[in-house]
């Protein structure tokens, strides 16, 4: 932790503020969202399909508007979009705790999603600009604060929700309100001037991005990393409960998965990034990161060949250890790839319309996560019905190795290298 703080102090104040902001954003978000479904179905008594609708609206409004949020950030500057996102999420979270009508809940859910679409591309573009040549190291540190917020948020939310979910909503809203004030007062203005100076229309900018073939190929190849990492929330908890049951052990074992993932990133991210940067080119690091994420499912694949233990302790070990190893390897693969992934996006866009590129990248990966989770769920169902428990793990292993191979091809053909600089205007 001391080394992390020393590294944080080596950056400009704006970069330090962005790190702390991201921790606080995730703290506020994850102290509320894990408990929203229970509030909607329990306290408010909504039907299951209505709960899914409210949650789906949030996800759709965020994923579907990332490109718009990034475009607005490039046109009007990063700071206004960060502030607007924090203000909008303040309103959305407060509304979720104070209303019980379906239209109001849908509007609040859409607002929280749109807020993320506004500030996420802007924050990453701002960080890329102010970190300069230290982008890789900055994004590694950014991921430490990101994961720390994810780890702490549900714990705070559990305590507050134990009193009243409305308190959780209002505290989360207060956090974002405070963030809004801090951004307005302390965050310097960045971005926006280049987009205004070009005089390009939005559709012209979008067409230019859609003709950036290396960027699109890279975005498509990286979908697999997000599908694989999301299995900490989907396939791994389901497997823990499939083998170990739904009792207290299952709850503790699932919580341990999240702890392993978050704590390993907090402790190891900056060290892993420094080690990889000293030895590999960015493309090589990306290939290795995706390969490790694919191999993460080998422990689960091997566990399917083991006989079911007769003792309770043995059964618990079989239920907990392979998923925990998978979570650790997924975290390691993400630690290897993520900083170089964020840096590669900036290099592929030629340091132009950075937020717009981040926005489109997030949309592509978000759509990929949705489709990937549908297919993963189908594979889990098919494996259960056919008595083939190894099927989903083999499929996820193949996905990781396939995406690593695709990235290797892009790296070998030079498509992950920066584009040639444009000639200066006469």
C-alpha positions in Angstrom: 0.0 0.0 0.0 2.9 2.4 0.8 4.4 1.8 -2.6 1.1 2.5 -4.2 0.7 5.8 -2.4 4.3 6.8 -3.3 3.6 6.0 -7.0 0.3 8.0 -6.8 2.2 11.1 -5.5 4.6 10.9 -8.5 1.8 12.0 -10.8 0.2 15.4 -11.4 -2.6 16.4 -9.1 -5.2 15.9 -11.8 -4.1 12.2 -12.2 -4.2 11.7 -8.5 -7.7 13.1 -8.4 -8.9 10.8 -11.2 -7.6 7.8 -9.3 -9.4 8.7 -6.1 -12.5 9.6 -8.1 -12.6 6.2 -9.6 -12.3 4.5 -6.3 -15.2 6.6 -4.9 -17.3 6.1 -8.0 -17.0 2.3 -7.7 -17.5 2.5 -3.9 -20.8 4.4 -4.4 -21.9 2.2 -7.3 -21.2 -1.2 -5.8 -22.6 -0.4 -2.3 -26.0 -0.1 -4.0 -26.2 -2.2 -7.2 -25.7 -5.7 -5.7 -28.7 -5.1 -3.4 -31.0 -3.4 -5.8 -32.6 -6.6 -7.2 -33.5 -7.8 -3.7 -35.1 -4.3 -2.9 -37.1 -4.4 -6.1 -38.4 -7.9 -5.7 -38.7 -8.0 -1.9 -39.5 -4.5 -0.5 -41.4 -3.3 -3.6 -42.8 -6.7 -4.6 -42.1 -6.4 -8.3 -42.4 -9.4 -10.5 -39.2 -11.1 -11.7 -39.6 -9.8 -15.2 -40.0 -6.3 -14.0 -36.9 -6.5 -11.9 -35.0 -7.7 -15.0 -36.5 -4.8 -16.9 -35.3 -2.2 -14.5 -31.8 -3.7 -14.3 -31.7 -4.2 -18.0 -32.6 -0.6 -18.7 -29.6 0.6 -16.7 -27.3 -1.7 -18.6 -28.7 -0.8 -22.0 -28.6 2.9 -21.4 -25.0 2.7 -20.4 -23.7 0.3 -23.1 -25.8 1.9 -25.8 -24.7 5.5 -25.0 -20.9 5.0 -24.5 -20.2 6.2 -28.0 -22.3 9.3 -27.5 -20.7 10.0 -24.2 -17.2 9.7 -25.6 -18.1 11.9 -28.6 -19.5 14.6 -26.3 -16.3 14.5 -24.2 -14.1 15.0 -27.2 -16.3 17.9 -28.4 -16.9 19.7 -25.2 -14.1 18.6 -22.9 -13.6 15.8 -20.4 -14.4 17.8 -17.3 -18.0 18.7 -18.2 -18.9 15.1 -19.0 -17.3 13.8 -15.8 -19.3 16.4 -13.8 -22.5 15.7 -15.7 -22.2 12.0 -15.1 -21.6 12.4 -11.4 -24.6 14.8 -11.1 -26.8 12.5 -13.1 -25.9 9.5 -10.9 -26.6 11.5 -7.8 -30.1 12.1 -9.0 -30.6 8.5 -10.2 -29.4 6.9 -7.0 -31.5 9.2 -4.8 -34.6 8.5 -6.9 -34.1 4.7 -6.6 -34.3 5.0 -2.9 -37.3 7.4 -2.8 -39.8 6.2 -5.4 -41.8 3.0 -5.8 -43.6 3.5 -9.1 -42.4 1.6 -12.2 -42.0 4.6 -14.5 -39.9 6.5 -11.9 -37.8 3.4 -11.3 -37.2 3.0 -15.0 -36.2 6.6 -15.4 -33.8 6.4 -12.4 -32.3 3.2 -13.7 -31.8 4.8 -17.1 -30.2 7.9 -15.5 -27.7 5.8 -13.6 -26.7 4.0 -16.8 -26.4 7.2 -18.8 -24.3 8.7 -16.1 -21.7 5.9 -16.6 -21.8 6.4 -20.3 -21.0 10.1 -19.8 -18.0 9.9 -17.4 -16.4 6.5 -18.2 -14.9 7.4 -21.6 -14.1 10.9 -20.4 -12.2 9.7 -17.3 -10.1 7.3 -19.3 -9.3 9.8 -22.0 -8.4 12.4 -19.4 -6.1 10.0 -17.7 -4.4 9.0 -21.0 -3.8 12.7 -21.8 -2.4 13.8 -18.4 -0.3 10.6 -17.8 1.5 11.1 -21.1 4.4 8.7 -21.6 3.5 7.0 -18.3 0.1 5.8 -19.6 0.7 2.1 -19.0 1.8 2.6 -15.4 -1.1 5.1 -14.8 -3.7 2.6 -16.0 -2.2 -0.1 -13.8 -2.5 2.2 -10.8 -6.0 3.2 -12.0 -7.0 -0.5 -11.9 -5.8 -0.8 -8.3 -8.2 2.0 -7.2 -10.9 0.6 -9.5 -10.7 -2.8 -7.8 -10.5 -1.4 -4.3 -13.8 0.4 -4.8 -15.4 -2.8 -6.1 -14.1 -4.7 -3.1 -15.1 -2.2 -0.4 -18.4 -1.1 -1.9 -20.5 -4.3 -1.3 -19.3 -4.5 2.3 -20.4 -0.9 3.1 -23.6 -1.5 1.2 -24.3 -4.7 3.2 -24.1 -2.7 6.5 -26.3 0.1 5.3 -28.8 -2.1 3.6 -29.1 -4.1 6.8 -30.6 -0.9 8.3 -32.6 0.3 5.3 -32.0 0.1 1.5 -33.2 3.7 1.2 -30.2 4.8 3.4 -27.9 2.9 1.1 -29.3 4.9 -1.9 -29.1 8.2 -0.2 -25.5 7.6 1.0 -24.5 6.6 -2.5 -26.2 9.7 -3.9 -24.4 11.8 -1.3 -21.1 10.3 -2.4 -21.7 11.3 -6.0 -22.9 14.7 -5.0 -19.6 15.2 -3.1 -17.7 14.0 -6.2 -19.6 16.5 -8.3 -18.5 19.4 -6.1 -14.9 18.1 -6.0 -14.7 17.9 -9.8 -16.1 21.4 -10.3 -13.7 22.9 -7.8 -10.5 20.9 -8.3 -10.4 19.2 -11.7 -8.6 21.2 -14.4 -10.2 21.6 -17.9 -8.9 19.1 -20.4 -9.9 18.0 -23.9 -12.5 19.3 -26.3 -10.4 21.8 -28.2 -9.1 19.5 -30.8 -12.6 18.3 -31.8 -13.8 21.8 -32.0 -10.8 22.9 -34.0 -11.3 20.3 -36.7 -14.8 21.5 -37.5 -15.7 17.8 -38.3 -19.3 16.7 -37.9 -20.0 13.9 -35.5 -21.1 11.5 -38.3 -17.8 12.3 -40.1 -15.9 11.5 -37.0 -17.8 8.2 -36.5 -17.2 7.2 -40.1 -13.5 7.8 -39.7 -13.4 5.6 -36.6 -15.4 2.8 -38.4 -12.7 2.8 -41.1 -9.9 2.3 -38.6 -9.6 -1.4 -39.3 -6.8 -2.1 -36.8 -8.9 -0.5 -34.0 -12.0 -2.5 -34.9 -10.1 -5.8 -35.2 -8.4 -5.1 -31.8 -11.8 -4.3 -30.2 -13.3 -7.5 -31.5 -10.4 -9.6 -30.4 -10.5 -8.1 -26.9 -14.2 -9.0 -26.4 -13.1 -12.4 -25.1 -11.2 -10.9 -22.2 -14.3 -9.2 -20.9 -16.4 -12.3 -21.4 -13.8 -14.4 -19.5 -13.3 -11.9 -16.6 -17.1 -11.6 -16.2 -17.3 -15.3 -15.3 -16.2 -14.3 -11.7 -19.8 -13.1 -11.4 -21.6 -15.8 -13.5 -20.1 -19.2 -14.1 -17.8 -19.5 -11.1 -20.4 -18.7 -8.4 -22.8 -21.0 -10.1 -20.2 -23.8 -10.1 -19.5 -23.2 -6.4 -23.1 -23.6 -5.6 -23.5 -26.6 -8.0 -20.9 -28.6 -6.1 -21.0 -27.1 -2.6 -24.7 -26.3 -2.3 -26.6 -23.1 -1.5 -26.1 -22.9 2.2 -23.7 -20.7 4.2 -20.7 -22.4 2.7 -21.8 -21.4 -0.8 -22.2 -17.8 0.3 -18.8 -17.7 2.0 -17.1 -19.4 -1.0 -18.6 -17.0 -3.5 -17.5 -14.0 -1.4 -14.0 -15.5 -1.3 -14.0 -15.5 -5.1 -14.5 -11.7 -5.2 -12.0 -11.2 -2.4 -9.3 -13.3 -4.3 -9.9 -11.3 -7.5 -9.9 -7.9 -5.9 -7.1 -8.3 -3.3 -4.8 -9.9 -5.8 -5.2 -6.9 -8.1 -4.7 -4.4 -5.3 -1.5 -6.2 -4.2 0.0 -7.2 -7.5 -1.1 -4.9 -10.3 1.7 -2.4 -10.3 4.4 -5.1 -9.8 3.0 -7.2 -12.7 2.8 -4.2 -15.0 6.4 -3.2 -14.2 7.6 -6.8 -14.8 5.8 -7.1 -18.1 6.8 -3.7 -19.4 10.4 -4.5 -18.8 10.2 -7.7 -20.9 7.4 -7.5 -23.5 6.2 -5.3 -26.2 2.5 -4.2 -25.6 1.2 -6.7 -28.1 3.1 -9.5 -26.5 1.8 -8.6 -23.1 -1.8 -8.6 -24.4 -1.3 -12.1 -26.0 0.0 -13.4 -22.7 -2.7 -11.8 -20.7 -5.5 -13.4 -22.8 -3.7 -16.7 -22.8 -3.6 -16.7 -19.0 -7.3 -15.8 -18.8 -8.1 -18.8 -21.0 -5.9 -21.1 -19.0 -7.7 -19.9 -15.8 -10.4 -22.4 -16.6 -8.1 -25.4 -16.7 -8.4 -26.1 -12.9 -12.2 -26.3 -13.3 -11.8 -28.5 -16.4 -9.5 -30.9 -14.4 -11.8 -30.9 -11.4 -14.6 -32.4 -13.5 -12.6 -35.5 -13.9 -12.2 -36.0 -10.2 -14.6 -38.3 -8.2 -17.1 -36.6 -5.9 -15.5 -36.8 -2.4 -17.5 -38.7 0.3 -16.5 -36.3 3.1 -18.0 -32.9 3.6 -14.5 -31.3 3.9 -13.5 -32.9 0.6 -16.7 -31.7 -1.1 -16.1 -28.2 0.1 -12.5 -28.3 -1.1 -13.7 -29.4 -4.6 -16.3 -26.7 -4.6 -14.0 -23.9 -3.5 -10.5 -24.5 -4.6 -10.8 -24.8 -8.4 -13.0 -21.7 -8.7 -10.6 -19.7 -6.5 -7.7 -20.7 -8.6 -9.6 -19.7 -11.7 -10.5 -16.3 -10.1 -6.8 -15.8 -9.2 -5.6 -16.6 -12.8 -8.4 -14.4 -14.3 -7.2 -11.6 -12.1 -3.5 -12.2 -13.2 -4.5 -12.2 -16.8 -6.4 -9.0 -16.4 -3.4 -7.4 -14.6 -1.1 -8.4 -17.5 -3.4 -7.1 -20.2 -5.4 -4.2 -18.9 -2.8 -1.4 -18.8 -1.5 -2.3 -22.3 -5.1 -2.6 -23.6 -5.9 1.0 -22.5 -2.6 2.2 -24.0 -3.1 0.4 -27.2 -6.5 2.1 -27.8 -4.7 5.5 -27.5 -2.0 4.5 -29.9 -4.5 3.0 -32.5 -6.5 6.2 -32.6 -3.3 8.3 -33.1 -4.1 10.3 -30.0 -7.1 11.8 -31.7 -10.7 11.6 -30.5 -9.5 9.4 -27.6 -12.8 9.5 -25.6 -14.8 8.6 -28.7 -12.6 5.6 -29.3 -12.9 4.6 -25.7 -16.7 5.0 -26.0 -17.0 2.8 -29.1 -14.6 0.2 -27.6 -16.8 0.0 -24.4 -19.9 -0.5 -26.5 -18.3 -3.2 -28.6 -17.1 -5.1 -25.5 -20.4 -4.5 -23.7 -22.4 -6.1 -26.6 -19.8 -8.9 -26.6 -20.3 -9.5 -22.8 -24.1 -9.8 -23.3 -23.8 -12.3 -26.1 -21.0 -14.2 -24.4 -22.9 -14.5 -21.2 -26.0 -15.8 -23.1 -23.8 -18.4 -24.7 -22.0 -19.3 -21.4 -25.4 -19.7 -19.8 -26.5 -21.9 -22.6 -23.3 -24.0 -22.3 -23.9 -24.4 -18.5 -27.5 -25.6 -19.1 -26.4 -27.9 -21.9 -23.6 -29.4 -19.7 -26.1 -30.0 -16.9 -28.7 -31.7 -19.2 -26.1 -33.8 -21.1 -24.0 -34.7 -18.0 -20.9 -33.1 -19.5 -19.7 -30.7 -16.8 -16.4 -30.1 -18.7 -18.2 -28.4 -21.6 -18.4 -24.8 -20.4 -14.8 -24.8 -19.1 -13.5 -26.2 -22.4 -15.5 -23.6 -24.3 -14.1 -20.8 -22.2 -10.6 -22.1 -22.5 -11.0 -22.2 -26.3 -12.3 -18.7 -26.2 -9.3 -17.4 -24.3 -6.8 -19.1 -26.5 -8.6 -18.1 -29.7 -8.6 -14.4 -28.7 -4.9 -14.7 -27.7 -4.2 -16.1 -31.2 -6.1 -13.3 -32.9 -4.1 -10.7 -30.9 -0.9 -12.6 -31.8 -1.8 -12.3 -35.5 -2.5 -8.5 -35.1 0.8 -8.1 -33.3 2.8 -10.0 -35.8 1.3 -8.1 -38.8 2.1 -4.7 -37.1 -1.6 -3.8 -36.7 -1.2 -3.0 -33.0 1.6 -0.4 -33.8 0.8 3.3 -33.8 -0.4 4.7 -37.1 2.0 6.7 -39.2 1.9 10.4 -38.2 -0.1 12.7 -40.5 1.9 15.2 -42.6 1.9 18.7 -41.2 -0.5 21.1 -42.9 1.2 23.5 -45.4 
